[in-house]
Amino acid sequence: MSEVVLLSERQMKRIEPFFPLAHGVPHVDDRRVLSGIVYVIRNGLQWKDAPKAYGPDKTLYNRFIRWSRLAAFNRIFVALTE
């Protein structure tokens, strides 16, 4: 069984400003979802193969697509390289 690794609180605080604010329905834990996205990409998995501890695979995929379209990841990468 794979080990579930979450981003640290320090890491999340550093990148939180780059994600859109939640409107309306509160969504699942961003830390858990982002950790799941990183896990899937780092291990070259399909979304459906992500450990359930990161949340539903559909949530991981949808959040990745939404954040990608809003250029959240691009802003994070730029900020981290400065």
A tleap script that builds the chain and sets N, CA, C and O, in Angstrom:
source leaprc.protein.ff14SB
mol = sequence {
  NMET SER GLU VAL VAL LEU LEU SER GLU ARG
  GLN MET LYS ARG ILE GLU PRO PHE PHE PRO
  LEU ALA HIE GLY VAL PRO HIE VAL ASP ASP
  ARG ARG VAL LEU SER GLY ILE VAL TYR VAL
  ILE ARG ASN GLY LEU GLN TRP LYS ASP ALA
  PRO LYS ALA TYR GLY PRO ASP LYS THR LEU
  TYR ASN ARG PHE ILE ARG TRP SER ARG LEU
  ALA ALA PHE ASN ARG ILE PHE VAL ALA LEU
  THR CGLU
}
set mol.1.N position { 0.841 -1.192 0.000 }
set mol.1.CA position { 0.000 0.000 0.000 }
set mol.1.C position { 0.878 1.244 0.000 }
set mol.1.O position { 1.907 1.281 0.675 }
set mol.2.N position { 0.486 2.237 -0.736 }
set mol.2.CA position { 1.278 3.453 -0.833 }
set mol.2.C position { 1.066 4.330 0.399 }
set mol.2.O position { 0.002 4.324 1.019 }
set mol.3.N position { 2.098 5.072 0.725 }
set mol.3.CA position { 2.040 5.967 1.861 }
set mol.3.C position { 1.424 7.302 1.427 }
set mol.3.O position { 1.799 7.859 0.395 }
set mol.4.N position { 0.497 7.798 2.205 }
set mol.4.CA position { -0.153 9.068 1.902 }
set mol.4.C position { 0.686 10.190 2.503 }
set mol.4.O position { 0.948 10.208 3.705 }
set mol.5.N position { 1.099 11.114 1.661 }
set mol.5.CA position { 1.924 12.235 2.103 }
set mol.5.C position { 1.168 13.522 1.820 }
set mol.5.O position { 0.752 13.775 0.689 }
set mol.6.N position { 0.994 14.328 2.852 }
set mol.6.CA position { 0.331 15.620 2.696 }
set mol.6.C position { 1.377 16.725 2.697 }
set mol.6.O position { 2.419 16.612 3.342 }
set mol.7.N position { 1.088 17.782 1.973 }
set mol.7.CA position { 1.940 18.962 2.033 }
set mol.7.C position { 1.913 19.488 3.461 }
set mol.7.O position { 0.901 19.362 4.151 }
set mol.8.N position { 3.010 20.071 3.904 }
set mol.8.CA position { 3.065 20.600 5.265 }
set mol.8.C position { 2.232 21.879 5.368 }
set mol.8.O position { 1.881 22.497 4.363 }
set mol.9.N position { 1.929 22.251 6.598 }
set mol.9.CA position { 1.193 23.503 6.822 }
set mol.9.C position { 2.002 24.691 6.287 }
set mol.9.O position { 1.440 25.630 5.723 }
set mol.10.N position { 3.299 24.641 6.465 }
set mol.10.CA position { 4.177 25.713 5.987 }
set mol.10.C position { 4.127 25.826 4.465 }
set mol.10.O position { 4.048 26.926 3.917 }
set mol.11.N position { 4.175 24.690 3.796 }
set mol.11.CA position { 4.105 24.693 2.338 }
set mol.11.C position { 2.771 25.253 1.862 }
set mol.11.O position { 2.726 26.056 0.930 }
set mol.12.N position { 1.689 24.828 2.502 }
set mol.12.CA position { 0.356 25.306 2.104 }
set mol.12.C position { 0.215 26.811 2.333 }
set mol.12.O position { -0.348 27.515 1.494 }
set mol.13.N position { 0.715 27.302 3.449 }
set mol.13.CA position { 0.607 28.740 3.720 }
set mol.13.C position { 1.340 29.549 2.662 }
set mol.13.O position { 0.923 30.656 2.322 }
set mol.14.N position { 2.426 29.000 2.144 }
set mol.14.CA position { 3.205 29.715 1.140 }
set mol.14.C position { 2.491 29.801 -0.207 }
set mol.14.O position { 2.642 30.790 -0.924 }
set mol.15.N position { 1.716 28.775 -0.558 }
set mol.15.CA position { 1.076 28.766 -1.877 }
set mol.15.C position { -0.421 29.073 -1.845 }
set mol.15.O position { -1.032 29.264 -2.896 }
set mol.16.N position { -1.014 29.121 -0.659 }
set mol.16.CA position { -2.459 29.389 -0.546 }
set mol.16.C position { -2.929 30.650 -1.265 }
set mol.16.O position { -4.000 30.632 -1.871 }
set mol.17.N position { -2.171 31.738 -1.221 }
set mol.17.CA position { -2.659 32.966 -1.871 }
set mol.17.C position { -2.862 32.837 -3.387 }
set mol.17.O position { -3.521 33.682 -3.993 }
set mol.18.N position { -2.314 31.810 -3.989 }
set mol.18.CA position { -2.396 31.665 -5.439 }
set mol.18.C position { -3.630 30.901 -5.908 }
set mol.18.O position { -3.893 30.826 -7.108 }
set mol.19.N position { -4.387 30.334 -4.969 }
set mol.19.CA position { -5.584 29.593 -5.332 }
set mol.19.C position { -6.813 30.475 -5.189 }
set mol.19.O position { -6.855 31.357 -4.332 }
set mol.20.N position { -7.822 30.232 -6.036 }
set mol.20.CA position { -9.045 31.046 -5.950 }
set mol.20.C position { -9.787 30.790 -4.641 }
set mol.20.O position { -9.719 29.705 -4.064 }
set mol.21.N position { -10.495 31.821 -4.196 }
set mol.21.CA position { -11.296 31.686 -2.987 }
set mol.21.C position { -12.539 30.855 -3.278 }
set mol.21.O position { -13.047 30.843 -4.400 }
set mol.22.N position { -13.014 30.170 -2.260 }
set mol.22.CA position { -14.227 29.370 -2.398 }
set mol.22.C position { -15.446 30.288 -2.368 }
set mol.22.O position { -15.521 31.211 -1.556 }
set mol.23.N position { -16.382 30.031 -3.246 }
set mol.23.CA position { -17.640 30.784 -3.278 }
set mol.23.C position { -18.784 29.791 -3.138 }
set mol.23.O position { -18.810 28.764 -3.816 }
set mol.24.N position { -19.712 30.096 -2.272 }
set mol.24.CA position { -20.871 29.212 -2.122 }
set mol.24.C position { -20.558 27.993 -1.284 }
set mol.24.O position { -20.225 28.109 -0.104 }
set mol.25.N position { -20.663 26.833 -1.889 }
set mol.25.CA position { -20.486 25.573 -1.172 }
set mol.25.C position { -19.015 25.421 -0.763 }
set mol.25.O position { -18.126 25.495 -1.611 }
set mol.26.N position { -18.757 25.207 0.537 }
set mol.26.CA position { -17.369 25.009 0.951 }
set mol.26.C position { -16.851 23.697 0.369 }
set mol.26.O position { -17.540 22.677 0.394 }
set mol.27.N position { -15.632 23.739 -0.152 }
set mol.27.CA position { -15.135 22.521 -0.769 }
set mol.27.C position { -14.208 21.768 0.166 }
set mol.27.O position { -13.857 22.246 1.245 }
set mol.28.N position { -13.821 20.589 -0.269 }
set mol.28.CA position { -13.006 19.719 0.563 }
set mol.28.C position { -11.647 20.344 0.824 }
set mol.28.O position { -11.273 21.328 0.186 }
set mol.29.N position { -10.930 19.782 1.741 }
set mol.29.CA position { -9.632 20.278 2.182 }
set mol.29.C position { -8.657 20.459 1.015 }
set mol.29.O position { -8.254 19.485 0.379 }
set mol.30.N position { -8.284 21.707 0.742 }
set mol.30.CA position { -7.367 21.999 -0.360 }
set mol.30.C position { -6.022 21.306 -0.182 }
set mol.30.O position { -5.411 20.859 -1.153 }
set mol.31.N position { -5.570 21.221 1.054 }
set mol.31.CA position { -4.281 20.575 1.323 }
set mol.31.C position { -4.298 19.116 0.892 }
set mol.31.O position { -3.354 18.634 0.267 }
set mol.32.N position { -5.363 18.426 1.225 }
set mol.32.CA position { -5.485 17.015 0.860 }
set mol.32.C position { -5.606 16.860 -0.656 }
set mol.32.O position { -4.968 15.985 -1.243 }
set mol.33.N position { -6.410 17.693 -1.282 }
set mol.33.CA position { -6.613 17.605 -2.724 }
set mol.33.C position { -5.324 17.933 -3.472 }
set mol.33.O position { -4.945 17.209 -4.392 }
set mol.34.N position { -4.651 19.009 -3.091 }
set mol.34.CA position { -3.407 19.375 -3.763 }
set mol.34.C position { -2.345 18.297 -3.573 }
set mol.34.O position { -1.586 18.002 -4.496 }
set mol.35.N position { -2.288 17.714 -2.393 }
set mol.35.CA position { -1.349 16.614 -2.151 }
set mol.35.C position { -1.666 15.436 -3.067 }
set mol.35.O position { -0.757 14.786 -3.583 }
set mol.36.N position { -2.945 15.164 -3.267 }
set mol.36.CA position { -3.359 14.097 -4.174 }
set mol.36.C position { -2.979 14.390 -5.616 }
set mol.36.O position { -2.547 13.493 -6.341 }
set mol.37.N position { -3.136 15.632 -6.034 }
set mol.37.CA position { -2.766 16.033 -7.396 }
set mol.37.C position { -1.264 15.834 -7.592 }
set mol.37.O position { -0.835 15.277 -8.603 }
set mol.38.N position { -0.472 16.287 -6.632 }
set mol.38.CA position { 0.981 16.124 -6.707 }
set mol.38.C position { 1.340 14.639 -6.758 }
set mol.38.O position { 2.208 14.237 -7.532 }
set mol.39.N position { 0.680 13.829 -5.943 }
set mol.39.CA position { 0.948 12.392 -5.904 }
set mol.39.C position { 0.679 11.745 -7.263 }
set mol.39.O position { 1.495 10.971 -7.763 }
set mol.40.N position { -0.454 12.064 -7.845 }
set mol.40.CA position { -0.829 11.477 -9.139 }
set mol.40.C position { 0.167 11.875 -10.224 }
set mol.40.O position { 0.624 11.026 -10.990 }
set mol.41.N position { 0.500 13.149 -10.290 }
set mol.41.CA position { 1.410 13.628 -11.331 }
set mol.41.C position { 2.818 13.085 -11.114 }
set mol.41.O position { 3.471 12.647 -12.061 }
set mol.42.N position { 3.283 13.115 -9.873 }
set mol.42.CA position { 4.642 12.655 -9.581 }
set mol.42.C position { 4.822 11.168 -9.896 }
set mol.42.O position { 5.894 10.743 -10.327 }
set mol.43.N position { 3.775 10.391 -9.680 }
set mol.43.CA position { 3.866 8.946 -9.898 }
set mol.43.C position { 3.344 8.506 -11.264 }
set mol.43.O position { 3.328 7.313 -11.564 }
set mol.44.N position { 2.919 9.455 -12.089 }
set mol.44.CA position { 2.457 9.121 -13.433 }
set mol.44.C position { 1.214 8.242 -13.444 }
set mol.44.O position { 1.077 7.356 -14.288 }
set mol.45.N position { 0.320 8.488 -12.511 }
set mol.45.CA position { -0.886 7.670 -12.383 }
set mol.45.C position { -2.064 8.278 -13.132 }
set mol.45.O position { -2.052 9.452 -13.502 }
set mol.46.N position { -3.064 7.462 -13.342 }
set mol.46.CA position { -4.343 7.975 -13.793 }
set mol.46.C position { -5.078 8.462 -12.544 }
set mol.46.O position { -4.808 7.999 -11.436 }
set mol.47.N position { -5.990 9.382 -12.730 }
set mol.47.CA position { -6.709 9.941 -11.587 }
set mol.47.C position { -7.409 8.861 -10.784 }
set mol.47.O position { -7.452 8.927 -9.556 }
set mol.48.N position { -7.952 7.878 -11.460 }
set mol.48.CA position { -8.700 6.822 -10.761 }
set mol.48.C position { -7.810 5.957 -9.878 }
set mol.48.O position { -8.313 5.222 -9.028 }
set mol.49.N position { -6.484 6.034 -10.069 }
set mol.49.CA position { -5.552 5.221 -9.289 }
set mol.49.C position { -4.996 5.942 -8.069 }
set mol.49.O position { -4.154 5.395 -7.357 }
set mol.50.N position { -5.452 7.151 -7.824 }
set mol.50.CA position { -4.998 7.895 -6.645 }
set mol.50.C position { -5.530 7.222 -5.384 }
set mol.50.O position { -6.667 6.752 -5.369 }
set mol.51.N position { -4.719 7.170 -4.325 }
set mol.51.CA position { -5.210 6.598 -3.066 }
set mol.51.C position { -6.461 7.340 -2.588 }
set mol.51.O position { -6.550 8.563 -2.696 }
set mol.52.N position { -7.401 6.599 -2.071 }
set mol.52.CA position { -8.677 7.182 -1.626 }
set mol.52.C position { -8.495 8.196 -0.497 }
set mol.52.O position { -9.370 9.031 -0.270 }
set mol.53.N position { -7.366 8.129 0.211 }
set mol.53.CA position { -7.112 9.056 1.306 }
set mol.53.C position { -7.033 10.505 0.828 }
set mol.53.O position { -7.222 11.427 1.621 }
set mol.54.N position { -6.756 10.715 -0.465 }
set mol.54.CA position { -6.683 12.064 -1.018 }
set mol.54.C position { -8.047 12.587 -1.436 }
set mol.54.O position { -8.175 13.758 -1.795 }
set mol.55.N position { -9.044 11.759 -1.395 }
set mol.55.CA position { -10.383 12.166 -1.785 }
set mol.55.C position { -10.791 11.498 -3.085 }
set mol.55.O position { -10.011 10.754 -3.679 }
set mol.56.N position { -12.012 11.762 -3.524 }
set mol.56.CA position { -12.509 11.159 -4.762 }
set mol.56.C position { -11.670 11.569 -5.969 }
set mol.56.O position { -11.269 12.726 -6.094 }
set mol.57.N position { -11.412 10.619 -6.847 }
set mol.57.CA position { -10.596 10.906 -8.028 }
set mol.57.C position { -11.224 11.994 -8.901 }
set mol.57.O position { -10.511 12.776 -9.529 }
set mol.58.N position { -12.538 12.043 -8.940 }
set mol.58.CA position { -13.215 13.074 -9.734 }
set mol.58.C position { -12.936 14.467 -9.158 }
set mol.58.O position { -12.778 15.430 -9.908 }
set mol.59.N position { -12.877 14.568 -7.833 }
set mol.59.CA position { -12.552 15.841 -7.194 }
set mol.59.C position { -11.132 16.264 -7.531 }
set mol.59.O position { -10.890 17.427 -7.856 }
set mol.60.N position { -10.187 15.324 -7.456 }
set mol.60.CA position { -8.798 15.630 -7.791 }
set mol.60.C position { -8.705 16.139 -9.222 }
set mol.60.O position { -8.071 17.161 -9.484 }
set mol.61.N position { -9.332 15.431 -10.138 }
set mol.61.CA position { -9.287 15.806 -11.556 }
set mol.61.C position { -9.946 17.167 -11.792 }
set mol.61.O position { -9.362 18.043 -12.431 }
set mol.62.N position { -11.154 17.336 -11.278 }
set mol.62.CA position { -11.882 18.590 -11.500 }
set mol.62.C position { -11.131 19.787 -10.927 }
set mol.62.O position { -11.064 20.845 -11.554 }
set mol.63.N position { -10.566 19.614 -9.731 }
set mol.63.CA position { -9.832 20.712 -9.119 }
set mol.63.C position { -8.560 21.012 -9.908 }
set mol.63.O position { -8.198 22.178 -10.065 }
set mol.64.N position { -7.875 19.983 -10.407 }
set mol.64.CA position { -6.681 20.187 -11.227 }
set mol.64.C position { -7.025 20.983 -12.486 }
set mol.64.O position { -6.319 21.925 -12.846 }
set mol.65.N position { -8.114 20.597 -13.151 }
set mol.65.CA position { -8.534 21.294 -14.368 }
set mol.65.C position { -8.914 22.737 -14.049 }
set mol.65.O position { -8.493 23.655 -14.753 }
set mol.66.N position { -9.696 22.944 -13.007 }
set mol.66.CA position { -10.140 24.295 -12.652 }
set mol.66.C position { -8.958 25.185 -12.306 }
set mol.66.O position { -8.850 26.300 -12.817 }
set mol.67.N position { -8.073 24.704 -11.446 }
set mol.67.CA position { -6.914 25.498 -11.050 }
set mol.67.C position { -5.975 25.736 -12.225 }
set mol.67.O position { -5.355 26.795 -12.316 }
set mol.68.N position { -5.864 24.764 -13.125 }
set mol.68.CA position { -5.014 24.940 -14.305 }
set mol.68.C position { -5.570 26.034 -15.205 }
set mol.68.O position { -4.821 26.878 -15.697 }
set mol.69.N position { -6.867 26.022 -15.420 }
set mol.69.CA position { -7.498 27.039 -16.271 }
set mol.69.C position { -7.377 28.434 -15.675 }
set mol.69.O position { -7.333 29.422 -16.407 }
set mol.70.N position { -7.324 28.517 -14.353 }
set mol.70.CA position { -7.172 29.807 -13.674 }
set mol.70.C position { -5.702 30.189 -13.501 }
set mol.70.O position { -5.388 31.193 -12.862 }
set mol.71.N position { -4.818 29.396 -14.064 }
set mol.71.CA position { -3.360 29.630 -14.029 }
set mol.71.C position { -2.786 29.643 -12.619 }
set mol.71.O position { -1.749 30.264 -12.383 }
set mol.72.N position { -3.436 28.973 -11.684 }
set mol.72.CA position { -2.941 28.930 -10.303 }
set mol.72.C position { -1.569 28.277 -10.230 }
set mol.72.O position { -0.688 28.765 -9.522 }
set mol.73.N position { -1.382 27.185 -10.948 }
set mol.73.CA position { -0.095 26.491 -10.902 }
set mol.73.C position { 1.007 27.338 -11.527 }
set mol.73.O position { 2.134 27.345 -11.031 }
set mol.74.N position { 0.702 28.042 -12.595 }
set mol.74.CA position { 1.692 28.924 -13.223 }
set mol.74.C position { 2.146 30.011 -12.253 }
set mol.74.O position { 3.339 30.302 -12.160 }
set mol.75.N position { 1.206 30.607 -11.536 }
set mol.75.CA position { 1.544 31.658 -10.572 }
set mol.75.C position { 2.392 31.092 -9.429 }
set mol.75.O position { 3.313 31.755 -8.950 }
set mol.76.N position { 2.085 29.885 -9.001 }
set mol.76.CA position { 2.873 29.248 -7.939 }
set mol.76.C position { 4.303 29.024 -8.398 }
set mol.76.O position { 5.250 29.352 -7.684 }
set mol.77.N position { 4.459 28.461 -9.599 }
set mol.77.CA position { 5.803 28.169 -10.101 }
set mol.77.C position { 6.633 29.440 -10.253 }
set mol.77.O position { 7.819 29.454 -9.922 }
set mol.78.N position { 6.020 30.491 -10.747 }
set mol.78.CA position { 6.726 31.767 -10.906 }
set mol.78.C position { 7.152 32.298 -9.534 }
set mol.78.O position { 8.295 32.718 -9.354 }
set mol.79.N position { 6.245 32.278 -8.591 }
set mol.79.CA position { 6.544 32.800 -7.254 }
set mol.79.C position { 7.640 31.980 -6.562 }
set mol.79.O position { 8.499 32.543 -5.885 }
set mol.80.N position { 7.613 30.687 -6.726 }
set mol.80.CA position { 8.604 29.830 -6.074 }
set mol.80.C position { 9.988 29.944 -6.700 }
set mol.80.O position { 10.994 29.680 -6.042 }
set mol.81.N position { 10.040 30.333 -7.954 }
set mol.81.CA position { 11.350 30.466 -8.607 }
set mol.81.C position { 11.966 31.844 -8.412 }
set mol.81.O position { 13.142 32.044 -8.718 }
set mol.82.N position { 11.196 32.787 -7.912 }
set mol.82.CA position { 11.736 34.140 -7.688 }
set mol.82.C position { 12.534 34.205 -6.406 }
set mol.82.O position { 13.061 35.262 -6.059 }
savepdb mol mol.pdb
quit
